[in-house]
Amino acid sequence: MENLTDKIFNAAIYVRLSKEDGDKVESDSIVNQKDLIRDYLKGMPDICVCSERADDGYSGVNFERPDFQKMMEDVRAGKINCVIVKDLSRFGRNFVEAGRYIDQIFPFLGVRFIAINDGYDSFCGRSSSDKILIPFKNLVNDAYCRDISVKIRSQLEIKRKKGDFIGSFAVYGYLKAPSDRHRLMVDEYASTVVQDIFKWKLQGISQQRIANRLNEMGILSPLEYKRSCGLNYKSGFQTNPQGKWTAVSVGRILRNEFYLGTLVQGKRSTPNHKIRTQVLKPQEDWIRIENSHEAIIAPEDFRVVNRLLLRDTRVAPAEETVYLFSGLIFCGDCRKNMVRNSVCQNGKTYTYYMCGGNRTAKECTAHRIAEKALEQAVFQSLKNQIENIVNVERILRYIKTLSFQQNEVKKIDAQLVKNREEIERCNLLKANLYESMISGVIDKAEYLELKGMYENRRKDAQAAEARLQKEIDAILGYKGDKCQWIERFKQYRDITELTRVIVVTLIDRILVHEEMRVDIHFKYQYDFDRMVETIGNVDRIQPIPMLLPVKEAM
């Protein structure tokens, strides 16, 4: 039988440095850990060092560390039968896992374990104090890691709420600012690709065809672009050795609020410091900071595109883009999609739309309308709407020059002041009522009656205040900074034909009723109606000579 005192142990030196632990002090550096272990081994002739393993930048909570796993492979292969660490915290900070290795795995595999600074050597046997101290030290190390995790989470939460970007890599289209890695700047090259993607989507091109076009143009995917910039970027979405543009990657860009200048962070988290698998948090818990960086995409373009993504806008197999009215045309009765059909007759092709409910289960009537007739109706209706908006805007500009406007606002302002005084008076009277009851001036019944009366007066005054504020808004009406939508219509004033971009930008939906009656719902209809209402209010006070009738927009 072999004499254990003469046995030579084949040892692995294991060292670890963790970013999360904050183990950056000089005494815990990788070099110093190795030096301490080598110095200790000078007095251990029975130990022969066969390998050195170092995990730099890995948390002690998780034992799935590259070099630790390599060391365990050597142990299982019989190459190593002794593991030496500076102390138990370098071995691991997971109380359960560290105890499992020390008490079960290493003894089962016949491995000697030495933690120098903790005075522990399994070869010497475990004293009664070791049986208490070793688990206790592992528990302390675990608690330390938990406390550090809580502090880091708290610090990251503060940074997110301040609008600091804390991601490892900037979103495609942006770069980290050289002067401040928590601030982002526009990447001139990648941002133009993002803008092209949105432009093509507005033109009716599908995500898959956009991806194909980008690949054909030789434009690097976000993954490959980051790598070409020297970034060691990996993605959980990658399925090919070389990342290519896909419909999914295009869709992620089209849905990303980041391009509006909105910083959205804190979408995912881990349940605790021991579990590395991230879970998606509810949207209400996400942290959104608007205007945190320069926008690449106009807000209205982003809204239009994302509305289209929610609708059925599939591209026909032989077509490059979706049809003109795809995702916008519905039955006026059952509200199902109108379906586009083509028939050939006498060598000619006729295209028409019919109710999808009639085509399948005959749940509705056909509501059939020819595509050409629909295009003409929409075109003329759109021209009328644009003309109406231009005329109404011109009238509002004229109204702003009228002297009555300021006088009316002053009158309402005076009423507002009186209402606010009434609110304050009611609040003061309510506060004094309680003292009057306590002092015996009034009894409890009188107190409750007067309190209810003052509360009702206060509510009436608040309602009147809100009403008066709306009147001021109606009189002032036109505000250039809030009427960017007017410019969207005006830019298409001289159109000669409909395009997909025009249709999705200006029209919300098209309803087709029986007998080919078409009901077109334009975008910003509420804003337009308010403008017309403002003109009507002003005209009642002071006639406007240039008031024009509003044309019917179907």
N, C-alpha and C positions, 0 to 999 in steps of 0.2 A: 504494500500500500504506500502511496506517495506521501512523503512528509510535507505537510502544508507549509511548514516554516521555511522549507527550501524551495518552494514553488516560485517561479518567476512569472509575474503578471504582465501580460501584454496590454498596455494602457492606451487610452485615448484621452487627450486633453480636450475638454470642452469649455468654450468661452462664449459669452453672449452679451450683446449691447443692444438695448432697446430704446427707440426714439420715444415711444409712448411712456415708458417708465420715467423718462427724464434722466436716465443713467448716463449723463454726459460728463460727470465729474472725472477728473484725471485718474483718481484711484480705481475707477471702474472701466477704464479704457481697455480695448482689446489687448493692446501691447502689455499693459500693466497686469492684467489678469494672467497672461501667459508667463510673464516674468515671475510673478508670485508663485505660480504652480511649479515652474522649473526650479526655483530656489528651494521649494519644499522637497522636491524629488531628489535633491542632492544627498539627502540623508536617507533615501529609500532604495537601497541596492536591489531589492526584490522586484522593483517595478521598471519595466522597459517601455519607453514611449514609442508606440508604433504609428500613431497618427494624431493630428491636431485638427479639431473641427471648430469653426467660428461662425456664428449667426449674427451678423452685424445689421441692426435695424429691425429685429424681430421681437415681438412681444413675448413675454414669458407665460402668458395665459394659454397660448396655443402651442401644442407640442408638434404641430405640423410645420416644422422648420426644416429647410433644406439640409443643412449640415447635421442637424440632430438626427434626421432620418437616415442619412448616409452612415452615421456612427452606429445607429441601431441595426442597419443592414450588416455592418462588419461584426456586430455582436452576435447576430443570428447565424452568421456564416462561421463563427468560431474564431475569427481573427482577433477579437478583442474580448478580454474578460475582466477589464478594470476601467472604470470611468472616473475621471478626476475633474472637479470644478472648484472654483475659488470659494463659493458659498452656495447655499441652497437657493438663494434668489437668482443666481446665474443659471441654475439648472431649470427652474420654472417657478411661476407665481400662481399656478392653479393648484389649490389645496388638494383637491380630489385626485387629479392626475399625477401630481408629484408624489403623493402618498402611494398611489398604485404602483408607480415605477420602483420606489424605494422598498416597499413592503412586499410586493408580489412579483413583478416582472423580473427585476434584477436577481432576487434570490432564486427564482425558478430557473433562470438562465445561467446561474453560477457566476454572476458578475459582482466584483468588488466595487463598492461605491464610496468615494472619498469627497467630503465637503470640507476644505481646509479650515477656513475661518470659523466654521461652526464646530470644529473639533470632532467631526464624525467620520468614522472609518468602519464600514460594515464587517471588515475582516477581523476586527478586534471584538466583534460581538456587540450587542446592544445592552447597555446598562438600563436600570430602572428609570434613571433620569432621562436617558435618550428616548425611551418610549413615550415620555411626556413632552420633552423639549423639541424633538424633531417635528412631530405633528404640529406643535404650537408655533414653531418658526415658519412652517409651511403655511399655516393659517394666517400669520402676520403678513407674510409675503403676498398672499392672496388678497388680504384686506388692503394692503398698500396699493396693489394694482387696481382694485376697485375704486379706491379714493382718487387715484390719478385719472382713471377713466371718467369719473364724475366731473372732475375739474376741467378736463379737456373738453368734454361735451358742453359744459357751461361756457367756456371760453369761445368755442365755435359758435354757439348760439348767439352770444353777444356780437361776434363779428358778422354773422349773417344779418342780424337786425340792424346793424350799422350800415349795411349795404356793401360790405367787403366780400369780394369774390374769394372763396376758399378752396375752389377746386384745384386739382393737380394740373389739369390742362384746360386751356380756354376753349370755349365752344367754337366750332368751325365758323369762320368769318371774323374772328377776333383774335387778338394777341394780348398777352399780359404786358402791361406797361413796364418799360425798363426801370423806371424810377420807383414804382410801387407795384409789387406782384399781386396785390389785392385789387388793383384797378385794371380795367380793360380798355383797349383801343382797337379801332377797326383795322382789320387786315385787308388792305386794298385789293389784293388779288382774290382771296377767298370770298370776300363780301360781294364782289361782282358775280360770282358763281351763284351765291344765295339769291341775289336779286334776279338773275336769269331764271332760276328755278321757279320763283313766284310769278314772274312774267309769263313763262310758258304755261304754268297752271292756269292763269287767268285767260290765256288764249285757248284753253280747252284741251291741252295735251295731258295725257294720263301720266301717273307717277312712273309706270314701267317704261313708257316711251321717253320720258325725261331722263331716266336712268340710262337707257340705251344711248340716247343722244350724247350724254356726258361721257360715257365710255368710248363712244366712237370719236369724240373730239379729243380723247387722250387726257381728259381732266382727271387728276388723281382724286380718289375718294377721300373723305375726311380722315380715315385711318392712315392711308398711304401718304396723304399730304403732311400730316403731323410727323410721320416718320421721316419724310424728306426734309423736314425742318430740323432734324436731329433730335426729336423727342422720342423717348422710349415709351411709346403709347401702345396699350393693349386694350382690346374691346371684347366684351362678352358677346357681342353680336356677330363677330367675324366667323365665317364658315369656310372661306377659301384661304389658301396660303397667301394669295395676294388680294387685298381688299378691292372690290369693285363696287361701283354704284349699283344700288338695287332700289326697287319700288319702296321697300321698307325704309331705307336710309333717306330717300327723298321725302317720304311721308313724315319722318321725324323732324326734318328741317321745316316743312310746311306747318307743323303744329307747334313749333317751339316759340314761346313768348319772348325768349331771349332777344330775338331780332326786332322786337318793339322797343328795346331799351329797358325791359323789365327783367330784373334779376330774380330768378326763382330757385331757391335752395332749400335744403332740409326735406327733400322728397322721401328719402329712405333713412332708416336707422336700424341698429342692431338691438335686440331685446335687452342684452346686458353685455358686460365686458368680456364674458367668456365665449359668447356666440358671435361668430364672424359673418354669418349669413344675414344679409340685409333684407328688410321687409319694407314694402311700400306703405307710407303713412297716408292717412286721409288728406284730401286736398285742402281742407280747412286748416290743417296743421302746417302746411307749407309756408315758407316765409317769402313773401313777394315784396320787392322794393322797386317801385316804378322810377323811370328816368335815372337809373343808376349808371348807365353808360349810353353811348351814342346809338341811336336806332339805325338799322339797315333797311327795314321795310316800313312803309307808311301804314299807320293803324288801319285805315279803311281797306287797303289791299289785303292785309292780314285777315280782317274780319270776313271779307268776301271769299277768300280762299278757304277759310275754315268752315264757312257755311256750305260751300260746294263739297267739301270732304264729307259732310254729313248726309249729302244727298246722293242719289243714284246717278252717277255720271260716268258709267262705263263706256269705253270706246268700242265701236264696232270693229270686228276683226280686220277688215280691209282698210280701215280709216286711220289717219294719223292723229286726228283730234276728235273730241266729242262733237255731237251735232249742236247747232246754234242754240236750241232751247233745252238741252239736256239738263235735267234736275230742276227745271223752273216751271214746267207746264203741268197743270193738274186739272182733273175734272171738276167743274164748278159745283156738282151735286154730291158725288161720293168722295171727292178729294183724293182719289187715287191718281197715280201717274198716268198721263196720256202717253200712249205708245205710238212710236213712229213706224209706219208701214209704207211699202212701195209696191206698186202693181204695174205690169206692162200691158199696154193695150194699143193695138194698131201701130206697133213699133215705137210707142212713146212710153216713158216712165212717169207715173203719177205718184206723188208722195203726199201722204196725209197723216193726221194724228187721230187716234180714237181712244176712248176711255179704256184703261187697263182692266177695270172691273167688268166691262162688257166683253172684253176679248177672252177672258178665262171662264169665270163662273156665271156670266150673264147677270151679274148683280146690278148692273146699271145699263142705261141706254148708250148708244155708240158715241154721241157727241162728236161726230166726225167733222173735221175741218181740214181743208187743203193746206199744205205747208206754205204755198205761195200766198194764199189769202191771209194766213196768219202772219207771215212776215210783213205784208203790206199794212195790216191793221196795227201791228206793234210799231212799225216804223213811223206811221202817221201819228199814232198816239204819243210816241216818244218826242216827235218834233213839236207837237202841241204842248206837252209838259215842259219842255225846255223853253219854249217861247213864253209860257205862263210865268216860269221862274224868273226869266230875264226881266219881264215887265214888272213883276211884283218887287223885285230887287230895286229896280229903278225908282218905283214909287216910294219905297222905304228910304232910299237915299234922299229923296225930296222931302219926306216927312222930317228927317233929322234937321233940316234947315228951318222948319217952322218955329215961330216964336212961342206958339202956344205950348209946345212940348215942355219947356222948362217951367212954365207957369203951372201946368197941370201937376208936374212932379212935385213942385213946391207945396201945392195944396195937399197932396196926399202925404207928403213928408210931415206936414203940420199935424195931420190926423194920426200919423204913426206915433209922433211924440206924445199926443194925448193918450193913445192906447197904452203905450209903455208906462206912462205915469199912473194910469188906472191899475195896471197889473201890479206895480210896486205898492200902490196904496192898499190894494186888497191883501197883498202879502203881509203888510205891516199891521192891518186891522186884525187879520187872523192870528198874528203873533201876540197881539195885545189881549185878545179874547180870553186866552187861557189864564193870564194874570188877573183879569177881571173876575173870572169864576172863582179862582183861588181866594181872592180878597173879599168875596161875597157880594160884589156889585151885581152880578147876574148869577142865576142858578144854572144847573147842568143842561136843562131843556133849552133855555135861552141860548146857552153857549153852542149847542149842537145846531140849533136853527140858524143862528147868525153865521156860524162857521160854514154851513152849507150854502147860504146865500152869497157870502164873499167868494167861496170857491167857484160858484156858477158865474159870478161876475168876472172873475179872473179868467176862466175858460173862454167866456164870450170875447173878452178883450184880446186874448191870444189868437182866437180864430179870426177876429177882425184884423189883427196885425198881419197874419199870413195872407189874408185876402188883399189888403192894401199893397203888400209887397208884390203880389202877382200883377196888380194893376200897374204898378211902376214898370215891371218887366214888360208888360204888354205895350205900354206907351213908348218905352225906349225901343222895344221890338228888336230891330236889326242890330246885331253886334258882329262886326266883321270877323273877330277871332273865333266865333262859334258857327260861322256860316261857310266853312270850307267846302261843305257839300254843294253849295251853290256853284262854286268854281268847277266841281266835277261835272255838273250838268252843262255849264256854259262851254266847257272845252269841246263838247260834241255838238255845238250849235249848228255847224255847217256840214254835218254828216250827209253822205249821199247813199249809204247802205249800212245795214246792220252787221256788226262783228260780234264775236263771242265776248271780247273784252267789254264792249259797250253794254251788251245785254246783262252780263253778270255784275257790272259796276252800278248800273242805274235801275235795274228791275229786280224786285224781290220775288215775285211769282206771277204766273199767268194762269187765270182760270177760264176754262172753255165751257160755256153753257150750251143748252139746246139751241137749235137754229143758228149755230155759228156765232153766238154772241160771246164776245171776248171781254173779260174783266182783267185789267192790268194793274197790279199793285206795284207802285214805284217805291223805291227806297226814299227815306226822309220825308214820307208823306205827312207825318205829324208836324215836322218843322215847317213844311210848306203851308199846311192848314193854319198854323199859328200866325204865319206871316200874313195870310189873307185876313185872318180875324183881326190882327192889329190894324190893318188898313181900314177895315170896316168900322172899328172903334174910333179911329181918328176922323174918318169921313163924317161920322155922326156929330162930332164936335166942331170940325171945320172942314167944309167941302173941299175935296181935292180935284182940281180941274183935269188932271191927267189920269183919273181912275179909269181903268180898262176892264172890260168883262173877261172873266176867266174862261178859256176854251175848254170844252169837254175833252178829257183825255181817255175816253172810252171806259 
